[in-house]
Amino acid sequence: MIPSWWPGRIACMEISLATVIATGLTGRQARWVLGARFLPDAAHAWAEVPEGAVGRDIGDAVDRPWIPVLAVP
């Protein structure tokens, strides 16, 4: 839910970046990943921790996997 006072959007980029920052502040390690896939074309951002991906949509990733384009440690 977006607060009424927030002037911008809150989507996968903002949520995943906030997750990486919060994880870093707690002393854990995470990577911020921007990725894409084809058919239909789509872009997505998620966080990766040693246990796996956080916030990546895996329900339909079997036949249309997300391809990491940029990963920021």
C-alpha positions as CSV (number, residue, x, y, z in Angstrom):
1,M,0.0,0.0,0.0
2,I,1.4,3.4,-1.0
3,P,1.1,6.1,1.6
4,S,-1.0,9.1,0.4
5,W,1.9,11.5,1.2
6,W,4.4,9.6,-1.1
7,P,4.7,11.5,-4.4
8,G,6.4,8.6,-6.4
9,R,5.8,5.0,-7.1
10,I,6.7,2.0,-5.1
11,A,7.4,-1.0,-7.2
12,C,9.9,-3.9,-7.5
13,M,13.0,-1.6,-7.9
14,E,12.2,0.4,-4.8
15,I,11.2,-2.5,-2.7
16,S,14.2,-4.7,-3.7
17,L,16.6,-1.8,-3.1
18,A,15.1,-1.1,0.3
19,T,15.5,-4.8,1.1
20,V,19.2,-4.7,0.2
21,I,19.8,-1.6,2.3
22,A,17.9,-3.0,5.3
23,T,19.7,-6.3,5.0
24,G,23.0,-4.5,5.0
25,L,22.1,-2.4,8.0
26,T,21.5,-5.6,9.9
27,G,25.0,-6.9,9.1
28,R,23.9,-9.4,6.4
29,Q,24.9,-9.6,2.8
30,A,22.6,-9.2,-0.2
31,R,22.9,-8.3,-3.9
32,W,20.5,-6.1,-5.8
33,V,19.7,-7.7,-9.2
34,L,18.0,-6.2,-12.2
35,G,16.8,-8.7,-14.8
36,A,14.7,-9.2,-17.9
37,R,12.9,-12.0,-19.8
38,F,11.3,-12.5,-23.2
39,L,7.9,-13.4,-24.5
40,P,6.4,-11.2,-23.2
41,D,9.1,-8.7,-22.6
42,A,9.4,-7.8,-19.0
43,A,11.9,-6.3,-16.5
44,H,12.1,-7.0,-12.8
45,A,14.3,-6.2,-9.8
46,W,14.9,-8.5,-6.8
47,A,17.3,-9.0,-3.9
48,E,19.5,-12.1,-3.6
49,V,20.7,-13.4,-0.3
50,P,22.9,-16.5,0.3
51,E,19.7,-18.5,0.9
52,G,18.2,-17.6,-2.5
53,A,16.2,-14.8,-4.2
54,V,13.8,-12.5,-2.4
55,G,11.0,-10.9,-4.3
56,R,11.6,-12.8,-7.6
57,D,8.4,-14.1,-9.2
58,I,9.0,-17.8,-9.6
59,G,5.5,-19.0,-10.4
60,D,6.0,-18.7,-14.1
61,A,9.8,-18.8,-14.2
62,V,10.0,-22.4,-15.3
63,D,9.2,-21.7,-19.0
64,R,10.2,-18.0,-19.0
65,P,13.2,-17.6,-16.6
66,W,14.5,-14.2,-15.4
67,I,17.9,-13.4,-16.8
68,P,20.1,-11.3,-14.5
69,V,21.4,-8.2,-16.4
70,L,23.0,-6.3,-13.6
71,A,23.9,-7.4,-10.1
72,V,25.2,-4.9,-7.5
73,P,27.0,-6.5,-4.5
